[in-house]
Amino acid sequence: MRVSRKKISLQAVETPDVNISLINPIIQKYQGKKGNLIPVLQGVQSLYGYVPREAFIRLNEEMGLKLNEMYGVATFYAQFRLSPVGKHIIKVCHGTACHVQNATKITEALVTELGVKDGHTTEDGLFTLESVACLGCCSLAPVMMVGNETFGSLNGKKAARVIKELRRNQTQP
C-alpha cells in the first residue's frame, strides 16, 4: 500500500495577544549564524514567556530553521515552554532533602489550593505550578519558590497560605 503525504500549510493566524513582529530584532541578530537555534528560542521566550506557535512558523520562514528541529530542541530542554505561563511561577522542590521532608504534601496542597495539576496554569493566568528536581536550598527543606522569592521549612498549610496571600495582594489596588 502506498502512503501519500499531506501537505500542511505553515500559515498561522496571529493571535491577538502575540505580536509576532517583536521577534524581528532576534531574527536580525541571529540570521545566518551557526548554532543560533537555542539563543533564538531563548530570545523568543524572553519576549513572550513561552515560545508561541507563530514564532516557530516565522523562524522557519525567515531563518530557514526546520520546524522539527526547533520543536525537538524546545521539547528536550526543560527551560523552554510551549504554552503561556502564569504571572507567578511556583516551583516546588522535589530534590532529596525536600523529598524526605515530604515535599509531595506541599505539591498536593498547592494542587488543591490552585485547582490545577502539576505543570499547569490557573484559569486566571496568575499561577503556574511546577515540580522541579532541585532548587539548591537544601538547608531550608522543604522549599518552594514563587518567582525569585524562596519559602522554606514548609508544610502544605504554609504553602497554601503563601498562595492565598499572593492572590489577596493581586486583588488589592
Contacts in CASP RR format, 6 or more apart in sequence:
PFRMAT RR
TARGET T0000
AUTHOR 0000-0000-0000
METHOD contacts of the structure
MODEL  1
MRVSRKKISLQAVETPDVNISLINPIIQKYQGKKGNLIPVLQGVQSLYGY
VPREAFIRLNEEMGLKLNEMYGVATFYAQFRLSPVGKHIIKVCHGTACHV
QNATKITEALVTELGVKDGHTTEDGLFTLESVACLGCCSLAPVMMVGNET
FGSLNGKKAARVIKELRRNQTQP
10 57 0 8 1.000
10 60 0 8 1.000
10 61 0 8 1.000
10 67 0 8 1.000
11 57 0 8 1.000
12 53 0 8 1.000
12 54 0 8 1.000
12 57 0 8 1.000
14 20 0 8 1.000
14 54 0 8 1.000
15 52 0 8 1.000
15 54 0 8 1.000
18 48 0 8 1.000
18 52 0 8 1.000
18 54 0 8 1.000
18 55 0 8 1.000
20 52 0 8 1.000
20 54 0 8 1.000
20 55 0 8 1.000
20 58 0 8 1.000
22 47 0 8 1.000
22 48 0 8 1.000
23 43 0 8 1.000
23 44 0 8 1.000
23 47 0 8 1.000
23 55 0 8 1.000
23 58 0 8 1.000
23 59 0 8 1.000
26 40 0 8 1.000
26 43 0 8 1.000
26 44 0 8 1.000
26 47 0 8 1.000
27 40 0 8 1.000
27 58 0 8 1.000
27 59 0 8 1.000
27 62 0 8 1.000
27 63 0 8 1.000
30 36 0 8 1.000
30 39 0 8 1.000
30 40 0 8 1.000
30 63 0 8 1.000
31 62 0 8 1.000
31 63 0 8 1.000
32 63 0 8 1.000
36 63 0 8 1.000
36 65 0 8 1.000
37 65 0 8 1.000
37 69 0 8 1.000
37 70 0 8 1.000
37 73 0 8 1.000
38 73 0 8 1.000
38 77 0 8 1.000
40 59 0 8 1.000
40 63 0 8 1.000
40 65 0 8 1.000
41 51 0 8 1.000
41 70 0 8 1.000
41 73 0 8 1.000
41 74 0 8 1.000
41 80 0 8 1.000
42 79 0 8 1.000
44 51 0 8 1.000
44 52 0 8 1.000
44 55 0 8 1.000
44 59 0 8 1.000
45 51 0 8 1.000
45 79 0 8 1.000
45 80 0 8 1.000
45 81 0 8 1.000
48 55 0 8 1.000
48 84 0 8 1.000
49 81 0 8 1.000
49 84 0 8 1.000
49 85 0 8 1.000
50 80 0 8 1.000
50 81 0 8 1.000
50 82 0 8 1.000
50 83 0 8 1.000
50 84 0 8 1.000
50 85 0 8 1.000
51 74 0 8 1.000
51 80 0 8 1.000
51 81 0 8 1.000
51 82 0 8 1.000
53 82 0 8 1.000
56 67 0 8 1.000
56 70 0 8 1.000
56 71 0 8 1.000
56 74 0 8 1.000
57 67 0 8 1.000
59 65 0 8 1.000
59 70 0 8 1.000
60 66 0 8 1.000
60 67 0 8 1.000
60 70 0 8 1.000
73 80 0 8 1.000
74 80 0 8 1.000
74 82 0 8 1.000
75 82 0 8 1.000
83 121 0 8 1.000
84 121 0 8 1.000
84 125 0 8 1.000
85 121 0 8 1.000
85 128 0 8 1.000
86 121 0 8 1.000
86 122 0 8 1.000
86 125 0 8 1.000
86 126 0 8 1.000
86 127 0 8 1.000
86 128 0 8 1.000
87 125 0 8 1.000
87 126 0 8 1.000
87 127 0 8 1.000
87 170 0 8 1.000
88 126 0 8 1.000
88 127 0 8 1.000
88 128 0 8 1.000
88 146 0 8 1.000
88 147 0 8 1.000
88 166 0 8 1.000
89 127 0 8 1.000
89 128 0 8 1.000
89 130 0 8 1.000
89 146 0 8 1.000
89 147 0 8 1.000
90 110 0 8 1.000
90 114 0 8 1.000
90 127 0 8 1.000
90 128 0 8 1.000
90 129 0 8 1.000
90 130 0 8 1.000
90 144 0 8 1.000
90 145 0 8 1.000
90 146 0 8 1.000
90 147 0 8 1.000
90 163 0 8 1.000
91 130 0 8 1.000
91 131 0 8 1.000
91 132 0 8 1.000
91 135 0 8 1.000
91 144 0 8 1.000
91 145 0 8 1.000
91 146 0 8 1.000
91 147 0 8 1.000
92 98 0 8 1.000
92 103 0 8 1.000
92 106 0 8 1.000
92 107 0 8 1.000
92 110 0 8 1.000
92 129 0 8 1.000
92 130 0 8 1.000
92 131 0 8 1.000
92 132 0 8 1.000
92 142 0 8 1.000
92 144 0 8 1.000
92 159 0 8 1.000
93 103 0 8 1.000
93 132 0 8 1.000
93 133 0 8 1.000
93 134 0 8 1.000
93 135 0 8 1.000
93 136 0 8 1.000
93 137 0 8 1.000
93 141 0 8 1.000
93 142 0 8 1.000
93 143 0 8 1.000
93 144 0 8 1.000
93 145 0 8 1.000
94 103 0 8 1.000
94 104 0 8 1.000
94 107 0 8 1.000
94 131 0 8 1.000
94 132 0 8 1.000
94 133 0 8 1.000
94 134 0 8 1.000
95 103 0 8 1.000
95 133 0 8 1.000
95 134 0 8 1.000
96 138 0 8 1.000
97 138 0 8 1.000
97 139 0 8 1.000
97 141 0 8 1.000
97 142 0 8 1.000
98 134 0 8 1.000
98 135 0 8 1.000
98 138 0 8 1.000
98 141 0 8 1.000
98 142 0 8 1.000
98 143 0 8 1.000
100 141 0 8 1.000
101 141 0 8 1.000
101 142 0 8 1.000
102 142 0 8 1.000
102 155 0 8 1.000
103 141 0 8 1.000
103 142 0 8 1.000
105 155 0 8 1.000
105 156 0 8 1.000
106 142 0 8 1.000
106 144 0 8 1.000
106 154 0 8 1.000
106 155 0 8 1.000
106 156 0 8 1.000
106 159 0 8 1.000
107 118 0 8 1.000
107 129 0 8 1.000
107 131 0 8 1.000
108 156 0 8 1.000
109 155 0 8 1.000
109 156 0 8 1.000
109 157 0 8 1.000
109 159 0 8 1.000
109 160 0 8 1.000
110 129 0 8 1.000
110 144 0 8 1.000
110 156 0 8 1.000
110 159 0 8 1.000
110 160 0 8 1.000
110 163 0 8 1.000
111 117 0 8 1.000
111 118 0 8 1.000
111 129 0 8 1.000
112 160 0 8 1.000
113 159 0 8 1.000
113 160 0 8 1.000
113 163 0 8 1.000
113 164 0 8 1.000
114 122 0 8 1.000
114 127 0 8 1.000
114 129 0 8 1.000
114 163 0 8 1.000
115 122 0 8 1.000
116 122 0 8 1.000
116 127 0 8 1.000
116 129 0 8 1.000
117 129 0 8 1.000
118 129 0 8 1.000
118 130 0 8 1.000
118 131 0 8 1.000
119 128 0 8 1.000
119 129 0 8 1.000
119 130 0 8 1.000
119 131 0 8 1.000
120 128 0 8 1.000
120 129 0 8 1.000
121 127 0 8 1.000
121 128 0 8 1.000
121 129 0 8 1.000
122 128 0 8 1.000
126 166 0 8 1.000
126 167 0 8 1.000
126 170 0 8 1.000
127 163 0 8 1.000
127 166 0 8 1.000
135 143 0 8 1.000
135 144 0 8 1.000
135 145 0 8 1.000
135 150 0 8 1.000
137 143 0 8 1.000
137 150 0 8 1.000
137 152 0 8 1.000
140 150 0 8 1.000
140 152 0 8 1.000
140 153 0 8 1.000
141 152 0 8 1.000
141 153 0 8 1.000
142 152 0 8 1.000
142 153 0 8 1.000
142 154 0 8 1.000
142 155 0 8 1.000
143 150 0 8 1.000
143 151 0 8 1.000
143 152 0 8 1.000
143 153 0 8 1.000
143 154 0 8 1.000
144 150 0 8 1.000
144 151 0 8 1.000
144 152 0 8 1.000
144 154 0 8 1.000
144 159 0 8 1.000
144 162 0 8 1.000
145 151 0 8 1.000
146 162 0 8 1.000
146 163 0 8 1.000
146 166 0 8 1.000
151 158 0 8 1.000
151 159 0 8 1.000
151 162 0 8 1.000
END
